[in-house]
Amino acid sequence: MQDSHGDTALHLAVKAGVCLNLSNEDGLTPRDLSWIMIPARLYSKKNPRYMISQLLALSGGTVGYSRQDHFFEKYSKKRDEVIDSNDMTSAAQVLGISSALIATVTFAAAFTLPGGYRADEHTDGGTPTLAGSYPFDAFIISNSLAFICSLLATVSLLYSGIQSRDISIRRRYYAFSMLLMQSSTTSFTVAFAMGMYLVLAPVTLNAAVSVCIIAFVSLLPGNMEIGVSLAIANTLRIRLGIWAAMSQARPVLLFTWKRVWSCIIIFGLPGLMKIHRTKMA
């Protein structure tokens, strides 16, 4: 809604500043209202309404009710398990297609390795020609992680989509499958980059490096939550100081770890393998 000057409530809040702890006639503070407005269904914690509630809590916004049990008794919304079940089944079907596709592609890639195989007349005939190099080891590990994570994600999504199971169990399977899908996508992208590098590097190094850069940049849109958390941290720093901003360090580090653990294995394990081969030689 706009007043006679065209200002919305947000315009006025920017002009005058906002006190986070005032209650309305129902005794609700902005933090209370933000919690009430979160839909009582399958809802990501990265959606705007949840983020608003989280930011108000981190910024020192108080609750209006002295008895939280009375507040929850009055304003808690009963989740419709039928709607939750249908939403989760639909989401599992969509994600299941993606996870099954990644599993199929990575399974095929395991038997059509870049560089091909040595001829049968060699003593080690039938083995990969590029085996033993760091990029090849990184390709094998990333492809294997992508296949395993996508396969486990597919199984978890199947369980989360079975309506005869308890909804709380299905939510856990769904959350686990989301984590696996993130790792699978990251590993799949790295496997593509390493495979292209193996094929192109001997003849055109610039093109090989360019493909790797493009592949890794393509992962950034899937990590927007880190930017959101950093924006929240900056807001808290401006309003409450640096120590309040540090409260966002844990979710940023946790999210980053969920995203990069597969990369640590992909790029760290081949290095250890190379050191081991050097010592054995």
C-alpha positions as a LaTeX table, in Angstrom:
\begin{tabular}{lrrr}
\hline
Residue & $x$ (\AA) & $y$ (\AA) & $z$ (\AA) \\
\hline
Met1 & 0.00 & 0.00 & 0.00 \\
Gln2 & 1.10 & 3.58 & $-0.74$ \\
Asp3 & 0.28 & 6.88 & 0.94 \\
Ser4 & $-0.54$ & 10.17 & $-0.82$ \\
His5 & 3.16 & 10.67 & $-1.57$ \\
Gly6 & 3.53 & 7.20 & $-3.05$ \\
Asp7 & 5.56 & 5.91 & $-0.08$ \\
Thr8 & 5.15 & 2.34 & 1.09 \\
Ala9 & 5.80 & 1.14 & 4.63 \\
Leu10 & 9.32 & 0.22 & 3.49 \\
His11 & 9.97 & 3.77 & 2.27 \\
Leu12 & 8.87 & 5.18 & 5.63 \\
Ala13 & 10.95 & 2.65 & 7.52 \\
Val14 & 14.04 & 3.69 & 5.55 \\
Lys15 & 13.35 & 7.38 & 6.25 \\
Ala16 & 12.58 & 7.10 & 9.96 \\
Gly17 & 14.46 & 3.99 & 11.09 \\
Val18 & 12.80 & 1.05 & 12.75 \\
Cys19 & 12.49 & $-0.15$ & 16.33 \\
Leu20 & 12.43 & $-3.93$ & 16.20 \\
Asn21 & 10.71 & $-4.48$ & 19.55 \\
Leu22 & 7.43 & $-2.55$ & 19.30 \\
Ser23 & 4.26 & $-4.62$ & 19.61 \\
Asn24 & 1.03 & $-4.10$ & 17.71 \\
Glu25 & $-2.47$ & $-4.28$ & 19.22 \\
Asp26 & $-2.26$ & $-8.08$ & 19.19 \\
Gly27 & 0.96 & $-7.99$ & 21.22 \\
Leu28 & 3.05 & $-9.14$ & 18.26 \\
Thr29 & 6.51 & $-7.80$ & 17.51 \\
Pro30 & 7.96 & $-7.87$ & 13.98 \\
Arg31 & 9.84 & $-11.04$ & 14.96 \\
Asp32 & 6.60 & $-12.70$ & 16.09 \\
Leu33 & 4.83 & $-11.73$ & 12.90 \\
Ser34 & 7.69 & $-12.92$ & 10.70 \\
Trp35 & 7.48 & $-16.36$ & 12.33 \\
Ile36 & 3.71 & $-16.50$ & 11.89 \\
Met37 & 4.03 & $-15.69$ & 8.17 \\
Ile38 & 6.28 & $-18.71$ & 7.45 \\
Pro39 & 4.08 & $-21.25$ & 5.62 \\
Ala40 & 3.35 & $-24.44$ & 7.52 \\
Arg41 & 4.53 & $-26.76$ & 4.77 \\
Leu42 & 7.66 & $-28.01$ & 3.07 \\
Tyr43 & 9.64 & $-24.76$ & 3.00 \\
Ser44 & 13.32 & $-24.05$ & 2.45 \\
Lys45 & 15.21 & $-22.12$ & 5.12 \\
Lys46 & 16.68 & $-19.99$ & 2.31 \\
Asn47 & 13.31 & $-18.60$ & 1.25 \\
Pro48 & 12.69 & $-14.88$ & 1.99 \\
Arg49 & 10.13 & $-15.26$ & 4.80 \\
Tyr50 & 12.38 & $-17.59$ & 6.77 \\
Met51 & 15.40 & $-15.35$ & 6.17 \\
Ile52 & 13.47 & $-12.30$ & 7.45 \\
Ser53 & 12.59 & $-14.14$ & 10.65 \\
Gln54 & 16.19 & $-15.29$ & 11.09 \\
Leu55 & 17.58 & $-11.80$ & 10.51 \\
Leu56 & 15.18 & $-10.23$ & 13.01 \\
Ala57 & 16.23 & $-12.80$ & 15.62 \\
Leu58 & 19.94 & $-12.22$ & 14.95 \\
Ser59 & 19.44 & $-8.43$ & 15.04 \\
Gly60 & 18.11 & $-8.56$ & 18.58 \\
Gly61 & 14.42 & $-8.44$ & 17.82 \\
Thr62 & 12.41 & $-9.63$ & 20.82 \\
Val63 & 9.21 & $-11.63$ & 21.10 \\
Gly64 & 6.06 & $-9.96$ & 22.39 \\
Tyr65 & 4.69 & $-12.77$ & 24.53 \\
Ser66 & 6.25 & $-13.43$ & 27.93 \\
Arg67 & 4.84 & $-16.96$ & 27.76 \\
Gln68 & 6.02 & $-18.60$ & 24.57 \\
Asp69 & 3.78 & $-21.59$ & 25.17 \\
His70 & 0.76 & $-19.27$ & 24.96 \\
Phe71 & 2.14 & $-17.74$ & 21.77 \\
Phe72 & 2.68 & $-21.10$ & 20.07 \\
Glu73 & $-0.69$ & $-22.37$ & 21.27 \\
Lys74 & $-2.43$ & $-19.40$ & 19.68 \\
Tyr75 & $-0.45$ & $-18.95$ & 16.46 \\
Ser76 & 1.08 & $-22.30$ & 15.59 \\
Lys77 & $-0.20$ & $-23.65$ & 12.29 \\
Lys78 & $-0.92$ & $-27.33$ & 12.04 \\
Arg79 & 0.97 & $-28.76$ & 9.10 \\
Asp80 & $-1.19$ & $-30.57$ & 6.61 \\
Glu81 & 0.61 & $-33.87$ & 6.16 \\
Val82 & $-1.31$ & $-34.61$ & 2.97 \\
Ile83 & $-0.05$ & $-31.40$ & 1.34 \\
Asp84 & 3.45 & $-32.02$ & 2.71 \\
Ser85 & 3.36 & $-35.55$ & 1.35 \\
Asn86 & 2.24 & $-34.45$ & $-2.11$ \\
Asp87 & 4.84 & $-31.65$ & $-2.24$ \\
Met88 & 7.61 & $-34.02$ & $-1.24$ \\
Thr89 & 6.52 & $-36.64$ & $-3.75$ \\
Ser90 & 6.50 & $-34.07$ & $-6.57$ \\
Ala91 & 9.93 & $-32.73$ & $-5.55$ \\
Ala92 & 11.34 & $-36.25$ & $-5.30$ \\
Gln93 & 10.13 & $-37.07$ & $-8.81$ \\
Val94 & 11.78 & $-33.98$ & $-10.32$ \\
Leu95 & 15.06 & $-34.42$ & $-8.44$ \\
Gly96 & 15.03 & $-38.16$ & $-9.11$ \\
Ile97 & 15.24 & $-37.52$ & $-12.86$ \\
Ser98 & 18.36 & $-35.38$ & $-12.38$ \\
Ser99 & 20.07 & $-37.81$ & $-10.02$ \\
Ala100 & 19.33 & $-40.79$ & $-12.27$ \\
Leu101 & 20.67 & $-38.89$ & $-15.28$ \\
Ile102 & 23.96 & $-38.09$ & $-13.52$ \\
Ala103 & 24.28 & $-41.71$ & $-12.37$ \\
Thr104 & 23.75 & $-42.93$ & $-15.94$ \\
Val105 & 26.27 & $-40.55$ & $-17.49$ \\
Thr106 & 28.98 & $-41.16$ & $-14.88$ \\
Phe107 & 28.51 & $-44.93$ & $-15.13$ \\
Ala108 & 29.07 & $-44.74$ & $-18.89$ \\
Ala109 & 32.07 & $-42.43$ & $-18.43$ \\
Ala110 & 33.75 & $-44.99$ & $-16.18$ \\
Phe111 & 34.07 & $-47.37$ & $-19.17$ \\
Thr112 & 34.79 & $-44.77$ & $-21.89$ \\
Leu113 & 37.79 & $-43.09$ & $-20.30$ \\
Pro114 & 39.47 & $-40.08$ & $-21.93$ \\
Gly115 & 42.56 & $-41.09$ & $-23.87$ \\
Gly116 & 41.30 & $-44.62$ & $-24.53$ \\
Tyr117 & 43.08 & $-47.86$ & $-23.69$ \\
Arg118 & 46.42 & $-49.42$ & $-24.53$ \\
Ala119 & 46.50 & $-51.99$ & $-27.32$ \\
Asp120 & 46.22 & $-55.66$ & $-26.36$ \\
Glu121 & 49.75 & $-56.50$ & $-27.59$ \\
His122 & 51.28 & $-54.44$ & $-24.78$ \\
Thr123 & 52.14 & $-56.10$ & $-21.49$ \\
Asp124 & 49.55 & $-53.93$ & $-19.79$ \\
Gly125 & 47.12 & $-54.01$ & $-22.68$ \\
Gly126 & 43.57 & $-52.92$ & $-22.00$ \\
Thr127 & 44.57 & $-50.41$ & $-19.31$ \\
Pro128 & 43.94 & $-46.64$ & $-19.62$ \\
Thr129 & 46.68 & $-44.85$ & $-21.56$ \\
Leu130 & 46.63 & $-41.79$ & $-19.27$ \\
Ala131 & 46.59 & $-43.71$ & $-15.98$ \\
Gly132 & 48.95 & $-42.43$ & $-13.33$ \\
Ser133 & 48.75 & $-38.72$ & $-14.10$ \\
Tyr134 & 47.29 & $-36.28$ & $-11.56$ \\
Pro135 & 44.43 & $-35.06$ & $-13.84$ \\
Phe136 & 43.47 & $-38.67$ & $-14.63$ \\
Asp137 & 43.34 & $-39.60$ & $-10.95$ \\
Ala138 & 41.24 & $-36.49$ & $-10.25$ \\
Phe139 & 38.89 & $-37.45$ & $-13.10$ \\
Ile140 & 38.44 & $-41.00$ & $-11.80$ \\
Ile141 & 37.78 & $-39.89$ & $-8.23$ \\
Ser142 & 35.37 & $-37.09$ & $-9.22$ \\
Asn143 & 33.47 & $-39.37$ & $-11.60$ \\
Ser144 & 33.24 & $-42.07$ & $-8.92$ \\
Leu145 & 32.00 & $-39.59$ & $-6.30$ \\
Ala146 & 29.43 & $-38.19$ & $-8.73$ \\
Phe147 & 28.14 & $-41.70$ & $-9.48$ \\
Ile148 & 28.01 & $-42.83$ & $-5.83$ \\
Cys149 & 26.39 & $-39.60$ & $-4.57$ \\
Ser150 & 23.80 & $-39.54$ & $-7.36$ \\
Leu151 & 23.01 & $-43.23$ & $-6.85$ \\
Leu152 & 22.53 & $-42.73$ & $-3.09$ \\
Ala153 & 20.49 & $-39.60$ & $-3.77$ \\
Thr154 & 18.24 & $-41.55$ & $-6.12$ \\
Val155 & 17.65 & $-44.23$ & $-3.49$ \\
Ser156 & 16.96 & $-41.59$ & $-0.81$ \\
Leu157 & 14.53 & $-39.80$ & $-3.12$ \\
Leu158 & 12.71 & $-43.06$ & $-3.74$ \\
Tyr159 & 12.26 & $-43.51$ & 0.01 \\
Ser160 & 11.20 & $-39.88$ & 0.48 \\
Gly161 & 8.56 & $-40.28$ & $-2.22$ \\
Ile162 & 6.89 & $-43.35$ & $-0.69$ \\
Gln163 & 3.67 & $-42.02$ & 0.81 \\
Ser164 & 3.14 & $-45.04$ & 3.06 \\
Arg165 & 6.17 & $-44.07$ & 5.18 \\
Asp166 & 5.98 & $-41.63$ & 8.09 \\
Ile167 & 6.36 & $-38.02$ & 6.94 \\
Ser168 & 9.15 & $-37.26$ & 9.45 \\
Ile169 & 11.25 & $-40.13$ & 8.06 \\
Arg170 & 10.58 & $-38.96$ & 4.52 \\
Arg171 & 11.77 & $-35.44$ & 5.40 \\
Arg172 & 15.08 & $-36.83$ & 6.65 \\
Tyr173 & 15.55 & $-38.86$ & 3.46 \\
Tyr174 & 14.70 & $-35.79$ & 1.39 \\
Ala175 & 17.19 & $-33.56$ & 3.25 \\
Phe176 & 19.89 & $-36.23$ & 2.88 \\
Ser177 & 19.20 & $-36.56$ & $-0.84$ \\
Met178 & 19.53 & $-32.78$ & $-1.29$ \\
Leu179 & 22.98 & $-32.85$ & 0.30 \\
Leu180 & 24.00 & $-35.76$ & $-1.93$ \\
Met181 & 22.68 & $-34.03$ & $-5.04$ \\
Gln182 & 24.77 & $-30.94$ & $-4.31$ \\
Ser183 & 27.90 & $-33.05$ & $-3.93$ \\
Ser184 & 27.02 & $-35.08$ & $-7.01$ \\
Thr185 & 26.59 & $-31.95$ & $-9.14$ \\
Thr186 & 29.90 & $-30.53$ & $-7.95$ \\
Ser187 & 31.75 & $-33.80$ & $-8.59$ \\
Phe188 & 30.09 & $-34.22$ & $-11.99$ \\
Thr189 & 31.22 & $-30.74$ & $-13.06$ \\
Val190 & 34.78 & $-31.40$ & $-11.88$ \\
Ala191 & 34.81 & $-34.74$ & $-13.73$ \\
Phe192 & 33.78 & $-33.00$ & $-16.94$ \\
Ala193 & 36.51 & $-30.37$ & $-16.50$ \\
Met194 & 39.20 & $-32.95$ & $-15.75$ \\
Gly195 & 38.13 & $-35.14$ & $-18.69$ \\
Met196 & 38.32 & $-32.20$ & $-21.10$ \\
Tyr197 & 41.68 & $-31.16$ & $-19.65$ \\
Leu198 & 43.12 & $-34.63$ & $-20.20$ \\
Val199 & 42.10 & $-34.62$ & $-23.86$ \\
Leu200 & 42.93 & $-31.00$ & $-24.71$ \\
Ala201 & 46.02 & $-30.21$ & $-22.62$ \\
Pro202 & 48.53 & $-32.08$ & $-24.83$ \\
Val203 & 47.49 & $-30.14$ & $-27.95$ \\
Thr204 & 46.00 & $-26.84$ & $-26.72$ \\
Leu205 & 46.67 & $-25.95$ & $-23.10$ \\
Asn206 & 44.87 & $-22.60$ & $-23.27$ \\
Ala207 & 41.62 & $-24.25$ & $-24.34$ \\
Ala208 & 41.98 & $-26.88$ & $-21.61$ \\
Val209 & 42.47 & $-24.23$ & $-18.93$ \\
Ser210 & 39.57 & $-22.18$ & $-20.31$ \\
Val211 & 37.23 & $-25.18$ & $-20.06$ \\
Cys212 & 38.27 & $-25.72$ & $-16.43$ \\
Ile213 & 37.66 & $-22.06$ & $-15.57$ \\
Ile214 & 34.23 & $-22.07$ & $-17.23$ \\
Ala215 & 33.29 & $-25.30$ & $-15.45$ \\
Phe216 & 34.24 & $-24.00$ & $-12.02$ \\
Val217 & 32.55 & $-20.62$ & $-12.59$ \\
Ser218 & 29.37 & $-22.51$ & $-13.49$ \\
Leu219 & 29.28 & $-23.81$ & $-9.90$ \\
Leu220 & 28.88 & $-20.30$ & $-8.45$ \\
Pro221 & 25.10 & $-19.94$ & $-9.05$ \\
Gly222 & 24.56 & $-23.00$ & $-6.87$ \\
Asn223 & 26.38 & $-21.30$ & $-4.00$ \\
Met224 & 24.30 & $-18.14$ & $-3.75$ \\
Glu225 & 23.42 & $-19.00$ & $-0.14$ \\
Ile226 & 26.96 & $-18.05$ & 0.87 \\
Gly227 & 26.39 & $-14.59$ & $-0.58$ \\
Val228 & 23.07 & $-14.31$ & 1.29 \\
Ser229 & 24.73 & $-15.28$ & 4.58 \\
Leu230 & 27.51 & $-12.76$ & 3.99 \\
Ala231 & 24.91 & $-10.05$ & 3.27 \\
Ile232 & 23.18 & $-10.89$ & 6.55 \\
Ala233 & 26.53 & $-10.75$ & 8.34 \\
Asn234 & 27.21 & $-7.31$ & 6.88 \\
Thr235 & 23.77 & $-6.08$ & 8.01 \\
Leu236 & 24.47 & $-7.31$ & 11.53 \\
Arg237 & 27.91 & $-5.69$ & 11.49 \\
Ile238 & 26.42 & $-2.31$ & 10.59 \\
Arg239 & 23.64 & $-2.55$ & 13.17 \\
Leu240 & 25.24 & $-4.40$ & 16.08 \\
Gly241 & 28.99 & $-4.58$ & 15.43 \\
Ile242 & 31.55 & $-7.12$ & 14.27 \\
Trp243 & 30.85 & $-9.70$ & 16.99 \\
Ala244 & 27.20 & $-9.97$ & 15.95 \\
Ala245 & 28.35 & $-10.49$ & 12.37 \\
Met246 & 30.49 & $-13.41$ & 13.54 \\
Ser247 & 27.27 & $-15.27$ & 14.39 \\
Gln248 & 26.99 & $-15.95$ & 10.65 \\
Ala249 & 30.42 & $-17.58$ & 10.50 \\
Arg250 & 29.08 & $-21.00$ & 11.50 \\
Pro251 & 26.34 & $-21.29$ & 8.82 \\
Val252 & 28.73 & $-19.96$ & 6.15 \\
Leu253 & 31.43 & $-22.46$ & 7.12 \\
Leu254 & 28.90 & $-25.29$ & 7.39 \\
Phe255 & 27.41 & $-24.56$ & 3.97 \\
Thr256 & 30.87 & $-24.16$ & 2.44 \\
Trp257 & 31.94 & $-27.51$ & 3.88 \\
Lys258 & 28.87 & $-29.21$ & 2.42 \\
Arg259 & 29.79 & $-27.83$ & $-0.98$ \\
Val260 & 33.55 & $-28.36$ & $-1.03$ \\
Trp261 & 34.13 & $-31.63$ & 0.84 \\
Ser262 & 34.01 & $-33.53$ & $-2.44$ \\
Cys263 & 36.53 & $-31.11$ & $-4.02$ \\
Ile264 & 38.90 & $-31.66$ & $-1.09$ \\
Ile265 & 38.78 & $-35.41$ & $-1.78$ \\
Ile266 & 38.98 & $-34.98$ & $-5.56$ \\
Phe267 & 42.06 & $-32.76$ & $-5.53$ \\
Gly268 & 43.66 & $-33.96$ & $-2.32$ \\
Leu269 & 43.59 & $-37.73$ & $-2.78$ \\
Pro270 & 45.40 & $-37.74$ & $-6.18$ \\
Gly271 & 48.19 & $-35.70$ & $-4.59$ \\
Leu272 & 48.55 & $-38.27$ & $-1.82$ \\
Met273 & 48.50 & $-41.06$ & $-4.39$ \\
Lys274 & 51.27 & $-39.36$ & $-6.39$ \\
Ile275 & 53.41 & $-38.96$ & $-3.27$ \\
His276 & 52.87 & $-42.62$ & $-2.44$ \\
Arg277 & 53.87 & $-43.71$ & $-5.98$ \\
Thr278 & 57.00 & $-41.56$ & $-5.79$ \\
Lys279 & 58.03 & $-43.16$ & $-2.52$ \\
Met280 & 57.36 & $-46.64$ & $-3.88$ \\
Ala281 & 59.51 & $-45.89$ & $-6.95$ \\
\hline
\end{tabular}
